[in-house]
Amino acid sequence: MTVTRLSVFPLAGALLFPRMHLPLHIFEPRYRALISDALARDRRIGMIQPRDAGDPPALFDIGCVGRIAEVEALPDGRYDIVLEGLARFTVLRELDVTTPFRQVEAELEAAGEGEVLAIAERASLEMESRRFADGLGYAVDWEAVTRLDDESLVNGIAQIAPFDTASKQALIEADGLSARADLIVQLMQFFGRHGEEGGVTLQ
C-alpha cells in the first residue's frame, strides 16, 4: 500500500477500474484547472463518486486513480480526455487546499494481475447480460463480447451499466472479479425486474 496525494474528480455514475479506459469531456472551469494541473505534473486524477448532493458533496471512500492517456485541448478551453485506470484507492482524509478542485490523501492498492472467472460464472454473466440488454432494447455486438477477457468483460459492464450511484459504488468496492461478476448478475436481475414493473428507474 502506498499513501499519496490525489486531485479528485467527483462524478456520479462514472467508474474507472485498473487497466480499463474512461473517456471524459471536461467543461467546468474547476475541472479544466484540474486537468491542466495534472498534465503539468504526473497526469494522474482520482475518479470518485459523490455520496450525496451537498455543496460540496461528501465523497465515497473508494475510487480509482487514472492516468491521462489521451488528451485533446479544445479551442474554448474544454478538454476531451481518456483515462487509463491504474489502481483503486481509499480516501484517508480530505486536504485543506486553495485549488478550485478537491484533493485528498489516499492509500493506493497494489495493482494485481488480471483475474479470471470460472466457466460457469462467465456463462451466467453473459446470459444475464443478454437478457438485461434485450429487456432495455440495447443493440450489442455479442460476438465481440465473447472475445473479451474476463476482466474486461466484468469491469466494462460495471462501467457502462445504467445502475444507480450506490450500486455502482458497490461494484467498485467489490473485492475480486468473481464477487464483482456475481454482484453484476444480481443487479441486472433486480433492476431488470423492477424496471419492467415500473418500480425502480434506471439511472
C-alpha positions, 0 to 999 in steps of 0.5 A: 500500500502506498499513501499519496496525494490525489486531485479528485474528480467527483462524478456520479455514475462514472467508474474507472477500474485498473487497466480499463479506459474512461473517456471524459469531456471536461467543461467546468472551469474547476475541472479544466484547472484540474486537468491542466494541473495534472498534465503539468505534473504526473497526469494522474486524477482520482475518479470518485463518486459523490455520496450525496448532493451537498455543496460540496458533496461528501465523497465515497471512500473508494475510487480509482486513480487514472492516468491521462492517456489521451488528451485533446485541448479544445479551442474554448478551453474544454478538454476531451480526455481518456483515462487509463485506470491504474489502481483503486484507492481509499480516501484517508482524509480530505486536504485543506487546499486553495485549488478550485478542485478537491484533493485528498490523501489516499492509500493506493492498492497494489495493482494485481494481475488480471483475474479470471472467472470460472466457466460457469460464472462467465456463462451466467454473466453473459446470459444475464447480460443478454437478457438485461440488454434485450429487456432495455432494447440495447443493440450489442455486438455479442460476438465481440463480447465473447472475445473479451477477457474476463476482466474486461468483460466484468469491469466494462459492464460495471462501467457502462451499466445504467445502475444507480450511484450506490450500486455502482459504488458497490461494484467498485468496492467489490473485492475480486472479479468473481464477487464483482461478476456475481454482484453484476448478475444480481443487479441486472436481475433486480433492476431488470425486474423492477424496471419492467414493473415500473418500480425502480428507474434506471439511472 
